[in-house]
Amino acid sequence: MPRGREPAGGAWPARERERARRLVAWAVLLGASACRGEGGPSGSARPGLVSPWSDAIDNVGNQVPGIEAMPDYDAEAQRLRARVEPELPRPLPSAAAACTSMLDGARQYYVDVEGEASAAARAMEATRSADLAACERETSPAAATCVAVLMSKSEGEYPWLLDQCSRAFPRG
């Protein structure tokens, strides 16, 4: 939905409501995980902040000191593009063929790793038609093909590869 335009009557389409709900959930999750103190290397709280529990956890697995230490996902995507682009077929497949290959590869990955009856494989099957339509609408054929190539090599999980390949090969 274009910015600055709201649907008549203030009603948001279901797809936009779902997208907004997911963004809010991610923002809350990321905001909560970023609210760690700036104490010593153990991640202790800022001076003046006191934990309500006597056995407060002050050492967490991610000791990143701040946002400046976040990975540069766009730079990672450009390195991925340089590595994967030579493996992409020329000419690229149609959007429908590329998306079908991507979804088949993602489902097969979860079947291989977790089994045919796994929750991930069942979820991929249950959402296939909606995922295929969304892919054809929102993902470039190059990005979908990139995901399919990397899924066939088990180089990562589907959501991560889709994010990185979409950054590396944006829809033009």
C-alpha positions as a LaTeX table, in Angstrom:
\begin{tabular}{lrrr}
\hline
Residue & $x$ (\AA) & $y$ (\AA) & $z$ (\AA) \\
\hline
Met1 & 0.00 & 0.00 & 0.00 \\
Pro2 & 1.52 & 3.38 & $-0.98$ \\
Arg3 & 2.63 & 5.58 & 1.86 \\
Gly4 & 0.30 & 8.37 & 2.82 \\
Arg5 & $-2.79$ & 6.57 & 1.54 \\
Glu6 & $-5.17$ & 4.80 & 3.80 \\
Pro7 & $-8.00$ & 2.55 & 2.65 \\
Ala8 & $-11.49$ & 3.98 & 2.62 \\
Gly9 & $-13.12$ & 3.80 & 5.99 \\
Gly10 & $-9.77$ & 3.22 & 7.72 \\
Ala11 & $-9.92$ & $-0.56$ & 7.12 \\
Trp12 & $-6.60$ & $-2.19$ & 6.29 \\
Pro13 & $-6.51$ & $-5.22$ & 3.98 \\
Ala14 & $-5.75$ & $-8.48$ & 5.80 \\
Arg15 & $-2.32$ & $-8.76$ & 4.17 \\
Glu16 & $-1.32$ & $-5.28$ & 5.35 \\
Arg17 & $-2.66$ & $-5.93$ & 8.87 \\
Glu18 & $-0.64$ & $-9.15$ & 9.04 \\
Arg19 & 2.49 & $-7.41$ & 7.77 \\
Ala20 & 2.04 & $-4.60$ & 10.32 \\
Arg21 & 1.46 & $-7.13$ & 13.11 \\
Arg22 & 4.67 & $-8.95$ & 12.20 \\
Leu23 & 6.67 & $-5.72$ & 12.02 \\
Val24 & 5.42 & $-4.66$ & 15.44 \\
Ala25 & 6.26 & $-8.08$ & 16.89 \\
Trp26 & 9.77 & $-7.93$ & 15.43 \\
Ala27 & 10.25 & $-4.37$ & 16.66 \\
Val28 & 9.23 & $-5.34$ & 20.18 \\
Leu29 & 11.48 & $-8.40$ & 20.10 \\
Leu30 & 14.45 & $-6.47$ & 18.74 \\
Gly31 & 13.84 & $-3.56$ & 21.06 \\
Ala32 & 13.71 & $-5.85$ & 24.09 \\
Ser33 & 16.87 & $-7.68$ & 23.08 \\
Ala34 & 18.73 & $-4.41$ & 22.46 \\
Cys35 & 17.97 & $-3.04$ & 25.94 \\
Arg36 & 20.98 & $-4.45$ & 27.70 \\
Gly37 & 23.14 & $-2.41$ & 30.00 \\
Glu38 & 26.48 & $-0.84$ & 29.17 \\
Gly39 & 28.34 & $-2.18$ & 32.14 \\
Gly40 & 31.47 & $-4.28$ & 32.02 \\
Pro41 & 32.11 & $-7.20$ & 29.74 \\
Ser42 & 29.64 & $-9.35$ & 31.61 \\
Gly43 & 26.76 & $-7.15$ & 30.49 \\
Ser44 & 25.99 & $-5.79$ & 33.96 \\
Ala45 & 23.30 & $-3.16$ & 34.22 \\
Arg46 & 23.86 & 0.56 & 34.03 \\
Pro47 & 24.57 & 2.30 & 37.31 \\
Gly48 & 21.38 & 3.11 & 39.14 \\
Leu49 & 19.38 & 0.26 & 37.61 \\
Val50 & 18.66 & $-2.55$ & 40.00 \\
Ser51 & 17.29 & $-5.95$ & 39.14 \\
Pro52 & 14.23 & $-6.99$ & 41.12 \\
Trp53 & 15.71 & $-10.49$ & 41.47 \\
Ser54 & 18.62 & $-11.27$ & 43.74 \\
Asp55 & 20.02 & $-13.82$ & 41.27 \\
Ala56 & 19.82 & $-11.51$ & 38.23 \\
Ile57 & 21.39 & $-12.77$ & 35.05 \\
Asp58 & 24.08 & $-10.34$ & 34.01 \\
Asn59 & 25.81 & $-12.43$ & 31.37 \\
Val60 & 24.01 & $-13.30$ & 28.17 \\
Gly61 & 25.14 & $-15.18$ & 25.08 \\
Asn62 & 25.23 & $-12.09$ & 22.87 \\
Gln63 & 27.67 & $-9.62$ & 24.36 \\
Val64 & 27.40 & $-7.12$ & 21.49 \\
Pro65 & 28.01 & $-3.66$ & 22.92 \\
Gly66 & 25.57 & $-1.79$ & 20.68 \\
Ile67 & 24.05 & $-1.18$ & 17.30 \\
Glu68 & 27.41 & $-0.18$ & 15.84 \\
Ala69 & 28.46 & $-3.83$ & 16.21 \\
Met70 & 25.52 & $-5.09$ & 14.11 \\
Pro71 & 26.49 & $-6.97$ & 10.97 \\
Asp72 & 26.21 & $-5.08$ & 7.69 \\
Tyr73 & 23.58 & $-7.28$ & 6.06 \\
Asp74 & 23.61 & $-5.26$ & 2.84 \\
Ala75 & 27.38 & $-5.74$ & 2.47 \\
Glu76 & 26.94 & $-9.46$ & 3.20 \\
Ala77 & 24.26 & $-9.59$ & 0.50 \\
Gln78 & 26.60 & $-7.97$ & $-2.03$ \\
Arg79 & 29.30 & $-10.56$ & $-1.24$ \\
Leu80 & 26.63 & $-13.24$ & $-1.66$ \\
Arg81 & 25.65 & $-11.77$ & $-5.03$ \\
Ala82 & 29.25 & $-11.88$ & $-6.26$ \\
Arg83 & 29.54 & $-15.51$ & $-5.15$ \\
Val84 & 26.17 & $-16.79$ & $-6.42$ \\
Glu85 & 25.63 & $-14.78$ & $-9.61$ \\
Pro86 & 27.93 & $-17.01$ & $-11.72$ \\
Glu87 & 25.82 & $-20.04$ & $-10.70$ \\
Leu88 & 22.50 & $-18.54$ & $-11.81$ \\
Pro89 & 21.13 & $-19.82$ & $-15.12$ \\
Arg90 & 21.09 & $-17.49$ & $-18.12$ \\
Pro91 & 18.50 & $-16.57$ & $-19.06$ \\
Leu92 & 16.79 & $-16.53$ & $-15.69$ \\
Pro93 & 13.62 & $-18.61$ & $-15.36$ \\
Ser94 & 10.22 & $-16.94$ & $-15.25$ \\
Ala95 & 8.99 & $-15.68$ & $-11.90$ \\
Ala96 & 6.60 & $-18.65$ & $-11.60$ \\
Ala97 & 9.32 & $-21.20$ & $-12.36$ \\
Ala98 & 11.88 & $-19.53$ & $-10.08$ \\
Cys99 & 9.40 & $-19.28$ & $-7.19$ \\
Thr100 & 8.28 & $-22.88$ & $-7.66$ \\
Ser101 & 11.89 & $-24.05$ & $-7.59$ \\
Met102 & 12.60 & $-21.94$ & $-4.49$ \\
Leu103 & 9.61 & $-23.31$ & $-2.56$ \\
Asp104 & 10.35 & $-26.88$ & $-3.66$ \\
Gly105 & 13.95 & $-26.46$ & $-2.48$ \\
Ala106 & 12.92 & $-24.99$ & 0.87 \\
Arg107 & 10.41 & $-27.76$ & 1.53 \\
Gln108 & 12.93 & $-30.44$ & 0.54 \\
Tyr109 & 15.51 & $-28.91$ & 2.88 \\
Tyr110 & 13.11 & $-29.20$ & 5.82 \\
Val111 & 12.12 & $-32.75$ & 4.82 \\
Asp112 & 15.81 & $-33.75$ & 4.64 \\
Val113 & 16.69 & $-32.10$ & 7.96 \\
Glu114 & 13.54 & $-32.67$ & 10.04 \\
Gly115 & 11.54 & $-35.34$ & 8.23 \\
Glu116 & 8.42 & $-35.47$ & 6.06 \\
Ala117 & 6.06 & $-35.07$ & 9.02 \\
Ser118 & 7.93 & $-32.11$ & 10.54 \\
Ala119 & 6.10 & $-28.91$ & 11.43 \\
Ala120 & 8.25 & $-26.93$ & 8.99 \\
Ala121 & 7.50 & $-29.25$ & 6.06 \\
Arg122 & 3.79 & $-29.23$ & 6.90 \\
Ala123 & 3.79 & $-25.43$ & 7.17 \\
Met124 & 5.52 & $-25.11$ & 3.80 \\
Glu125 & 2.86 & $-27.34$ & 2.25 \\
Ala126 & $-0.05$ & $-25.57$ & 3.96 \\
Thr127 & 1.05 & $-22.10$ & 2.83 \\
Arg128 & 2.34 & $-23.06$ & $-0.62$ \\
Ser129 & $-0.24$ & $-21.34$ & $-2.81$ \\
Ala130 & $-0.09$ & $-18.10$ & $-0.80$ \\
Asp131 & 3.72 & $-18.23$ & $-0.69$ \\
Leu132 & 3.89 & $-18.84$ & $-4.44$ \\
Ala133 & 1.61 & $-15.89$ & $-5.18$ \\
Ala134 & 3.57 & $-13.63$ & $-2.79$ \\
Cys135 & 6.87 & $-14.73$ & $-4.28$ \\
Glu136 & 5.76 & $-14.01$ & $-7.84$ \\
Arg137 & 4.50 & $-10.60$ & $-6.72$ \\
Glu138 & 7.34 & $-9.53$ & $-4.39$ \\
Thr139 & 10.53 & $-11.49$ & $-5.20$ \\
Ser140 & 12.72 & $-11.12$ & $-8.26$ \\
Pro141 & 13.34 & $-14.25$ & $-10.33$ \\
Ala142 & 17.07 & $-13.83$ & $-9.61$ \\
Ala143 & 16.46 & $-13.75$ & $-5.83$ \\
Ala144 & 14.18 & $-16.81$ & $-5.96$ \\
Thr145 & 16.74 & $-18.67$ & $-8.08$ \\
Cys146 & 19.49 & $-17.61$ & $-5.66$ \\
Val147 & 17.49 & $-19.15$ & $-2.79$ \\
Ala148 & 16.90 & $-22.35$ & $-4.77$ \\
Val149 & 20.63 & $-22.67$ & $-5.58$ \\
Leu150 & 21.66 & $-22.13$ & $-1.95$ \\
Met151 & 18.91 & $-24.38$ & $-0.56$ \\
Ser152 & 20.15 & $-27.21$ & $-2.80$ \\
Lys153 & 23.54 & $-26.86$ & $-1.08$ \\
Ser154 & 22.01 & $-26.61$ & 2.42 \\
Glu155 & 23.72 & $-23.25$ & 2.91 \\
Gly156 & 21.15 & $-21.90$ & 5.34 \\
Glu157 & 17.53 & $-21.84$ & 6.32 \\
Tyr158 & 14.86 & $-20.53$ & 4.00 \\
Pro159 & 13.95 & $-17.23$ & 5.77 \\
Trp160 & 17.59 & $-16.17$ & 6.07 \\
Leu161 & 18.43 & $-17.07$ & 2.48 \\
Leu162 & 15.29 & $-15.34$ & 1.19 \\
Asp163 & 16.27 & $-12.17$ & 3.07 \\
Gln164 & 19.86 & $-12.20$ & 1.83 \\
Cys165 & 19.04 & $-13.15$ & $-1.75$ \\
Ser166 & 16.30 & $-10.48$ & $-1.87$ \\
Arg167 & 18.88 & $-7.92$ & $-0.75$ \\
Ala168 & 21.43 & $-9.22$ & $-3.26$ \\
Phe169 & 18.94 & $-9.36$ & $-6.17$ \\
Pro170 & 16.21 & $-6.80$ & $-5.45$ \\
Arg171 & 13.09 & $-6.69$ & $-7.54$ \\
Gly172 & 13.70 & $-4.11$ & $-10.23$ \\
\hline
\end{tabular}
